[in-house]
Amino acid sequence: FVADKLPLRAQYLLDVGTSLLCIAICGLLMWRTFDNAMYTLSRNLVYLTLPMVPKWIFVLLLAFGFAGGIVGFLLRIHKLNEDRKNGVCPSDETEGGSGHVI
């Protein structure tokens, strides 16, 4: 709500800044989750209710999920740059439609 009232350049910088912050957070979470996966692998930890299922596989999948988040935010920054280069106003875009009411 507040960001919509800012000039377009400030909106762009805010969008890119928050995306970079999200990339850093996803990177930190991915690193720590991957580290946890390697720890559970080295200790051969399993789930208490399913003793035959190793825990590290699912923890590693979670780490890959955070890697996907990084890719998503990088694509968002790329889209913001393309929109800015093409002169598309961010306030013209809405979720799920063209923003025009019939």
C-alpha positions in Angstrom: 0.0 0.0 0.0 2.7 2.5 1.0 5.1 1.4 -1.8 2.4 2.1 -4.5 2.6 5.8 -3.5 6.4 6.0 -4.1 7.9 7.1 -7.4 8.6 4.4 -9.9 12.3 4.4 -9.4 11.8 4.0 -5.6 9.4 1.2 -6.2 11.9 -0.5 -8.5 14.7 -0.2 -6.0 12.5 -1.4 -3.2 11.4 -4.5 -5.2 15.0 -5.3 -6.2 16.2 -4.7 -2.6 13.6 -7.0 -1.0 14.3 -9.6 -3.7 18.0 -9.5 -2.9 17.3 -9.8 0.8 15.1 -12.8 0.1 17.9 -14.3 -2.0 20.3 -13.9 1.0 17.8 -15.4 3.4 17.1 -18.4 1.1 20.9 -18.8 0.6 21.4 -18.9 4.4 18.5 -21.4 4.9 19.8 -23.5 2.0 23.3 -23.6 3.4 22.2 -24.5 7.0 19.7 -27.1 5.7 22.3 -28.7 3.5 24.7 -28.8 6.4 22.0 -30.5 8.5 21.4 -33.0 5.7 25.1 -33.9 5.7 25.1 -34.2 9.5 22.1 -36.6 9.5 23.8 -38.6 6.7 27.0 -38.9 8.7 25.2 -40.0 11.8 22.8 -42.3 9.9 19.8 -40.7 11.6 16.3 -42.0 10.9 12.8 -41.0 11.8 11.6 -42.4 15.2 8.3 -43.6 13.7 9.8 -45.0 10.6 13.2 -46.5 11.6 14.0 -47.7 8.0 13.6 -44.3 6.4 16.8 -42.1 6.5 16.2 -38.5 7.4 18.9 -36.9 5.3 17.0 -37.4 2.0 14.1 -35.3 3.0 16.3 -32.6 4.6 18.3 -32.5 1.3 15.1 -32.0 -0.7 14.2 -29.1 1.6 17.6 -27.6 0.8 16.9 -27.9 -2.9 13.6 -26.2 -2.3 15.5 -23.1 -0.9 17.7 -23.3 -4.0 14.5 -23.1 -6.1 13.5 -20.0 -4.1 16.8 -18.3 -5.0 16.2 -19.1 -8.7 12.7 -17.7 -8.4 13.9 -14.4 -6.9 16.6 -14.1 -9.5 13.9 -14.5 -12.2 11.9 -11.9 -10.5 14.8 -9.4 -10.6 15.3 -10.2 -14.3 11.6 -9.6 -14.9 11.7 -6.3 -13.1 14.7 -5.2 -15.2 13.0 -6.2 -18.4 9.8 -4.4 -17.4 11.8 -1.3 -16.5 13.7 -1.5 -19.8 10.4 -1.8 -21.8 8.7 1.0 -19.8 6.0 -1.2 -18.1 4.6 0.5 -15.0 4.5 -1.9 -12.0 1.2 -0.4 -10.9 -0.4 -1.4 -14.2 0.1 -5.0 -13.4 -2.1 -6.9 -11.0 -2.1 -10.5 -9.8 -4.0 -12.7 -12.1 -5.2 -10.2 -14.7 -4.8 -7.1 -16.7 -6.1 -4.8 -14.0 -9.0 -3.5 -16.2 -12.5 -3.8 -14.8 -15.3 -4.4 -17.2 
